[in-house]
Amino acid sequence: MGKRPNSTVAIVGPGRLGQAMGKLLWQAGVPIKFVAARELARARNAVRFIGGGKALSLKDRRLADADIILITTSDTALNPVARELAGYREDWSGRIALHTCGSVPACVLDPFRNRGASIGALHPYQTIPNPSAGVRNLRGGFWAVEGDRRAVAVARRWVKMFSGTTFELQPDAKPIYHLSAFLVCPTVVTLMDCSERLLQQAGVPRRVIRPMLGRFVSETVNNFVEFGARKALTGPAVRGDWTTLEKHVAELQRFAPEVIPAYIELLNLMLRVAGASPDRSKRARRAISSGLRAAARPQRNTPK
């Protein structure tokens, strides 16, 4: 593994991201000195996954002996944890505190800065469903960084170890930056779940549904990256197939009525991306209304 750098790291709040980063840092030769959680058992489990470090309770003041404090807690826990840990040492001069929250600026770590530390934040624009997937997904990824010069330099060095790319954000841009990730990741998963249920209703074999959706969405992503949104956009709304939209709404009313509001709003956004004329937007709204009326009509009993 080669010679390890001198700066030691304490990982605080080792959830999915903390464990994944810890393992990548350890594999890159960065000495993980401590791994701390409120429950010691969780810290021990994280140490086993990471491959190094001593498990500590969050109350253990030995955490202040690390050169770099890496806080990987949830956004809401970050402020109280930072205040608690900063109190473990009167003078943090020469040391660094970093956090990984995407929506919170580095200044939440001011309790460390006020005692002499350099502070910063690094956040991966990536999904991490579990630590093992995180180790895979974080390599070669994109990371937002901000904060004091020394802290940002450490963050950039780490990301380079992961073969990743960094870009700097202004602190007040963090919420909208994080919002962009929310709109494109958990929402896609939610929509894929809706599609999975509809495919089951259509009688598609369960064994092929997820692989089929995975390939379909992956190709859509590739088209977006290569051509941009407008050229990658396909489907009945883009080509003006209003009859198909009517059928969609009618089928949603039968099998997934809770999806209809999202369908309508997504259709409106879709038409804006496509640069649709006002007339085309009106026709889309008429198609939706027609589909809802058709779904509301009582179904005729067909003779056996």
Secondary structure, DSSP 8 states (H G I E B T S, - for coil): -----S--EEEES-SHHHHHHHHHHHHTT--EEEEEESSHHHHHHHHHHHS--EEEETT-GGGGGSSEEEE---HHHHHHHHHHHHTT-S--TT-EEEE--SSS-GGGGHHHHTTT-EEEEEEESS--SSHHHHHHHHTT-EEEEEE-HHHHHHHHHHHHHTT-EEEE--GGGHHHHHHHHHHHTHHHHHHHHHHHHHHHHTT--HHHHHHHHHHHHHHHHHHHHHH-HHHH--SHHHHT-HHHHHHHHHHHHHH-GGGHHHHHHHHHHHHHHHT--HHHHHHHHHHHHHHHHHHHS-------
